[in-house]
Amino acid sequence: MFYGKSHMFLLWKPTPPIPQAQAGAEVEQIVGEPGDVILLHPWLIHSGTDNRSSHPRVLYNGMARVRESVFAQHGVMTLSLLGRQKNISNTPTNLSAVGRSSAAEPFGGDAPARRGAEGAAGGEQGTPRTERVQGSKSAEFKSAEFKGEAAVTEDEKLLEHCDWFCEEERLLEPPPKRRLRRTAEAMATEVSLLAAQAKAAGACSRAAASESFPLVSIIVPAHNAMTTLDAALESVLCQDYCGRVQVSLFDDASTDGTAERIAHWLARLNANGFETVASGSRWQPSGNVDAKAGGIGFAKNRAVAQSEGAVLIFLDSDDIMLPARISQQVLALSQSPRAIVGGAWRRLPDGATAHYESWANSLSPERLWLEQFRETTLQMPTWAIRRETFARVGGFVEKPAEDLAFFLKHLDDFPELLLEEGGAVDAIREEGTHAAALVGPSRSAEGLKFGRIEAMLAARLRADPPLVRVGSREEPLLLYRWSASSMTSTVSRRELLAVRVAAFERRVLTLPSWEAFTVWGAGRDGRQFVSALSPAARARVLALADIDPKKVGSTYTNHRLEPPLSLPIIHVREMRPPVVVCVSLRRADESAADNGCSAQPTGEIARAASELGLVEGRTVWYFF
């Protein structure tokens, strides 16, 4: 292997003998030192898992591991930098041409794939990076020298048209170094350092707060938060928002010294130019010294009631905001005033609940809506809303799952997103030309109709989104602390399911097309879903569906319900839409998520739903 100043290239010896016609048409194998990871900059040619194919793939900025047996069979030699221009002649064709990449734009978006396609296919535009690489017949070629092998003339026979089109004296740059991912702990340390700087700056850091920006109230409920409150409020000092900021704290019957820490922070926040308001259920003279904790919903409602801001930013007393949180969320609210604006987050400690973190931070705008019955797709500690939204929903219920109840009640105000026949679907027919253009001309008539529904949903979500997320996993707005004792972790599965089912009944089961429906899943999840339905809704379930041959053909009976329930279990192929899917997507598609696939239904469940013609958000909803 040879690694040059600006290149790393690798050349191989084909297995002899290879017919001349075949040798001139394909790339056989890339090899290297035994067990090495071999890079060919800027593209990697890799011929598949069996290491031999007449259709090699071009992978942009990729890599492949080479087995020792392949190295022993093929050998290796290196190709040096492309520095000078000369023609190569009297050699048999064996290399397919690989495209060029400008030094000025080595890895700029789609440019490498586009320019590479031009070099590889004689100027033909738009060839996908994974298509077969064809040899170019251009008359002018760049040259190469060989180093590292004695028998240069023999190995030169491997080359004829090595079409690396490079401008004179402009070599490809090496791949950019991958930026190291900052841990959540490192981010927390940075926030603490910024807070120390803000403390030193004092009130001058907030003196220029602009009246043209809305007043923001940061809502901080606290219960026995003495050990984490300092870090949470330090992150307030670091905010780069240019408007006025009020911090509203409510102490929910703490017994660990939280009240004293709040008193300390009121003085510190005021000294740094922040407005403050605070109270507690045990605080004198108005509080009751024997008061019991009212819960998260209770504490948030009290903190909101005593605040004044037009924008409410929620901050749990054990979480840490990144400096751009308020400014980014206020901007998003100015563009989508009816929305709950959430933020990307990182778990603290880093890596805890990794699957959940990956799912939550990868949801598209459509998935934020479509997965609403599975989970709060925007996590409560990251929320920012307008005060009008809080009043419209009616505040938080003061019992477990208050965030989920608020979230689903908020979504009740967007009935136009429920694409029901006679409503949105009629509008789709009128606007079908635009929708058809979005989904393409190659679908069947039924598929095109579904594609138009999907396009209409996307258009409506863009026009007036109920849910918006800002930031990214690399640039989060919040460090979201996890502990086994947190209130969110202690809410039971049945309590959460009851809230989700109630919302599903009032919003989806009131639609005419859902007069009768099938439940996909005869296991625990499906049975619990049916049991959580009201008696009237339960009577509309046609059957449970499954693929387990041990279940199909039997009957599910539950005599503990009133009235007793008896449902046939059918195969999924026999399902009659609409359908509620009560099979865990996480369990079904764990491998897809772990491999970095998009956060949406995949695998067998999605394929079966597609074959049945089910349209998510209209004739099918996922519940787990």
Secondary structure, 3 states (H helix, E strand, C coil): CEECCCCEECECCCCCCCCHHHHCCCCCCCCCCCCCEECCCCEEEECCCCCCCCCCEEEECCCEECCHHHHHHHCCEEECCCCCCCCCCCCCCCCCCCCCCCCCCCCCCCHHHHHHHHHHCCCCCCCCCCCCCCCCCCCCCCCCCEECCCCHHHHHCCCCCCCCCCCCCCCCCCCCCCCCCCCHHHHHHHHHHHHHHHHHHHHHHCCCCECCCCCEEEEEEECCCCCCHHHHHHHHHCCCCCECEEEEEEECCCCCCHHHHHHHHHHHHHHCCCEEEEEECCCCCCCCCCCCCCCHHHHHHHHHHCCCCCEEEECCCCCEECCCHHHHHHHHHHHCCCCEEEECEEEECCCCCHHHHHHHHCCCHHHHHHCCCCCCCCCHHHCEEEHHHHHHHCCCCCCCCHHHHHHHHHHCCCHHHCCCCCCHHHHHHHCHHHHHHHHCCCCCHHHHHHHHHHHHHHHHHHHCCCEEEECCCCCCCEEEECCCCCHHHHCCHHHHHHHHHHHHHHHCCCCHHHCCEEEECCCHHHHHHHHHCCHHHHCCEEEEEECCCCCCCCEEEECCCCCCEEEEEEEHHHCCCCEEECCCHHHHCHHHHHCCCCCCCCHHHHHHHHHCCCCECCCEEECC
